[in-house]
Amino acid sequence: MAEKKYPENNRKILSWAEADRPREKLLMKGRSALSDAELIAILIGSGTVSLTAVDVAKALMNSAENNIHNLARQSVKDLMKNKGIGEAKAITIIAALELGRRRKDAVPEQRKKITGPRDIYEEMKPYLMDLQHEEFWILLLNRANEVMKPIRISVGGVDGTTADIKVIFKLALENLASSVILVHNHPSGQLKASHQDKILTKNMVEAGRILDIPVLEHLIFTDHAFYSFIDEGDM
């Protein structure tokens, strides 16, 4: 089989230690380990026949006095004055810098803190109000009992839905949750836990104890009220 040919600049990067290649370095060491030039090199993807993407990015940063703020002020035409930067690459760089600026200006969304079943009920209203079928949801919480994210686990019929314990705790582990809250709705409006609800809750609590991800509450949601397993002594 003929040896695969790479452009000269690609062969140069491939000869680097894996930890020094920008993409691999990001995966191995995290985004903060990369210089501004290395991050730009990932954006532009390739260099020229004689220059690697990192070489092009370093020259680009030099043209902006190695100041990312100066770079952000440049236009597409300004960026294209640099060797190896065409219109498409210039637009990619400007788009990335604009996203960074918008993120800086954005106000982080305040997370809802759960202090009791009423907070859970209010948090779940947008998802469960007026449904004519059952759904099973979880709320993933951080150490401050703030909602990291609500996740729908399953959708059922009028009379019931299922919840897989393995799936629930897999999601909790993947999202680094500190605790979990279970929620499912009763479209009938019945505020009563079934025998199956109680067995599931017992098994979930035990699994959470083993994994050190406690299940703090199980709430049955209806359009007009709620049933708290904690308040009713079922947990």
N, C-alpha and C positions, 0 to 999 in steps of 0.2 A: 504493500500500500504506500502511495506517495506521501511524503511528509507534509502535514498541513502547514500552509504558509500564512504567516501573520505579517501585517504591515510593520515596518521597522519600529515605530513608536509603541505598538502593542507588544512586540517582543521585548522591548526595553522594560515595560511595566511588568510583564510576566516573569522577568528575571529577578524582580525584587522579592524580598522575603514577603510571605503572605501577609504578615502583620503590618507591612508598610504600604500595601496597596490600599487606596482609599476605601473602596467598597468593603473589602475584607477587614480592614482596620476598624471600620464602623461597627461591623458585626461582632468582632472580637473584643473591642475595647470600649465601644459606645461612642455616641456622637460627639461628646465633649473632648475626646482625645484627638479629633481632627483639627487641623489648622483651617483658617478661612480659605486658603488656596485649595486644600484637599477637598473641602466641601463643594467649592465651585467646580473642581475637576469632576466630581460625581455628577453635577448638574449638566456639564457640557458633554460628558461621555467619552469624547475622543479628541485627539490632538491633530497634528499634521504629520506629514511624512517624516519630518525630522524632530518633531517635538511631541512629547507625551501630553496628555490632558493636564497633568500636574504642572508641567513646564508652562503651558499656555495660561493656566490659572495663576501661576506665580507672576508671570509677566503682566497679567491683567491687574493683579493686586498692586504691583509696583507702579503701574500707571496711575493708580488711585492713592499713591503714597501709603500703601498698605493699610488703608483705612476703609473699613466696610461702609461707613457713612458717606465718604466721598464716592465710593463705587455706586451707591444707591442713587446718587444725584445724576449719574450719567444717563444719556439717552441711548436708544438703539444705535444711532449713528456713531455716538462716541465709543461705544463698546466695540463696534465693528472696525474701528481703526486699529485694533489689536490683532496681530497675526493669529490665525486659527479660530477667530470668532466671526462667524457669519450671522446672518439675520436671525435664523432659528435659535442659535445658541444665545445670542444677545437677548432675544425675547424671553427665553427660558430663565436667564439670570435675573432680568427685571421682574418677571412674574414671581420668582422665589423671594426676592428682596421685598416686593410689595406685600406678599403674604406675611413675612416677618414683621413689617411695619404695622399691618392690620392686627396681628396678634398682640403686639405691644399696646395698641390703643384699645383693644377689646377689654371689657370688664369681665373677669371670671364669674361664671354662674355660681351663685351661692347655693350650697348644698343644704337640703332640708334635714334638720336634726329630728330624730325620732325620740320622743320622750314618753310615749304611751300609745295605746290602740287608736285613739282619736287622730293622732298624727298619721298613722298608717292609713286609716280610712280616707283622710283628706288627700294623701299622696296618691291613692289608687283610684280616686274618683274619675280622673280623665281616661283611665284605661278600662274600668269595669262598669261604669254607670250605663244603664239602659240596655245592657246586653241581654239577649234572649237565649243564650247558651252558657255553659260553664267554661271558665278558663282558670288555669292554675298559674300563679305568678310567684316570683320571689323578689324580695328587696335585698340587695347586697349592701352591707353597712361597713364603714371603716371603724377605727378604734374610738372615734368620737361619737359613734352612733349616727353618723350622717349618711344619707343615702348616696351610695356610689352610682348605682343604676338599678332600675326595675327590669326584670327579664321575664317574658312569658315563657312558661315551660310547656304548656299543652293547651289544646282547645278540644272541648268535648261536645256533648249534646245537651239536651235540656236537663237530664238527670245526673250527669256526672262527667268527670274528666280524670285523667291519670297523672301521676307524678312519679318520675323515676328518680330514686334517691341518688344513684350513681351520677346521673346527668346533673342534678342540682349541685352536688358537691364538687363535681368537675368544674362547673362554671364558677363556683365560689373560689376554688383554688386558682384557676386561671386568672381571675380578676383580683387576687390577693385580698379577698374580703375577710374582715375580722369576725363577722357574724352574719346570720341569715334570718330573714323573716318570711314566713309562708303566708300566702294569701290565695283564697279561691272564692268565687262568688256563687250564690244561690239565686238563680233567676226567679225562682218561685217566691222568694222573699222569706223563706223559712229560716229562722234563727235558731238552728239546732244542729249540733255536730253529730254526724252519723257514726256508727261503729267503725266503719272503714276510715273515716277522718281521724278518729282517735288512735287507731292502730298505726296509720301512716305517721301521725305526729310523734307518737312514742318512738317509732323506728328512726325518724329523722333526728329527734333529740339525741338518741343514743349514738347515731353516726356522727353527729356534730361534736359530741363529747369526745369520741375517739380521735377525731381529726382536729380537735381544738378550734372548731368553728361553731360556736354555740348557736342553736336555734332559739331566738329570743321570744318569738310569738308566732301563733298561727291565727289568722283572722279570717272569719267568714264574712264576706261582703254582700250586702243587699243594697238596693237603691235608697232605702230609708234608714237603715241601721246596720250594726255589725255585731258579731259574736266573737269575743276574745277568749281564746283557750286559757290564757293566763288568768283573766278575771273570773272565769267560770271554774277554775281549779282542774282543768284538763291537761295541764302541763306541770 
